[in-house]
Amino acid sequence: MLRFFKKVVSEMKKVSWPTFNELVRKTLIVIVVVGILMLFSYVVDLGITAGIRHFSK
């Protein structure tokens, strides 16, 4: 078990970690893209709901 954790630590030292600025920039990109997808899904849902209500009369 100790050998496993030593290997984990060894591999984690090889990881290229992002800088704080890269982290903030990429996080903001993800938040914006998720917001756009939420807005798109909401508009599509409104359209489908309106269509169902229109044709169910």
C-alpha positions as CSV (number, residue, x, y, z in Angstrom):
1,M,0.0,0.0,0.0
2,L,2.8,2.4,0.8
3,R,4.4,1.6,-2.5
4,F,1.2,2.6,-4.3
5,F,1.1,6.0,-2.6
6,K,4.8,6.6,-3.4
7,K,4.0,6.0,-7.0
8,V,1.0,8.3,-6.8
9,V,3.2,11.1,-5.4
10,S,5.8,10.4,-8.1
11,E,3.2,10.7,-10.9
12,M,1.6,13.8,-9.4
13,K,5.0,15.6,-9.5
14,K,5.0,15.0,-13.3
15,V,1.7,16.8,-13.7
16,S,1.8,20.3,-15.4
17,W,-0.4,22.4,-13.2
18,P,-2.1,25.5,-14.6
19,T,-1.2,28.9,-13.3
20,F,-3.8,30.9,-11.4
21,N,-4.5,33.1,-14.4
22,E,-5.0,30.1,-16.7
23,L,-7.3,28.5,-14.1
24,V,-9.5,31.7,-13.8
25,R,-9.7,32.2,-17.6
26,K,-10.7,28.6,-18.3
27,T,-13.2,28.6,-15.4
28,L,-14.8,31.7,-16.8
29,I,-14.9,30.1,-20.3
30,V,-16.7,27.0,-18.8
31,I,-19.2,29.2,-16.9
32,V,-20.0,31.3,-20.0
33,V,-20.4,28.2,-22.2
34,V,-22.7,26.5,-19.6
35,G,-24.7,29.7,-19.4
36,I,-25.1,29.8,-23.2
37,L,-26.2,26.1,-23.3
38,M,-28.7,26.8,-20.5
39,L,-30.2,29.7,-22.4
40,F,-30.4,27.7,-25.6
41,S,-32.0,24.8,-23.8
42,Y,-34.5,27.1,-22.1
43,V,-35.5,28.7,-25.5
44,V,-35.9,25.3,-27.1
45,D,-38.0,24.1,-24.1
46,L,-40.2,27.2,-24.4
47,G,-40.7,26.5,-28.1
48,I,-41.6,22.9,-27.6
49,T,-44.0,23.8,-24.8
50,A,-45.7,26.5,-26.9
51,G,-46.0,24.0,-29.8
52,I,-47.5,21.3,-27.6
53,R,-50.0,23.8,-26.1
54,H,-50.9,25.1,-29.6
55,F,-51.6,21.7,-31.1
56,S,-53.4,20.3,-28.0
57,K,-56.2,22.8,-28.2
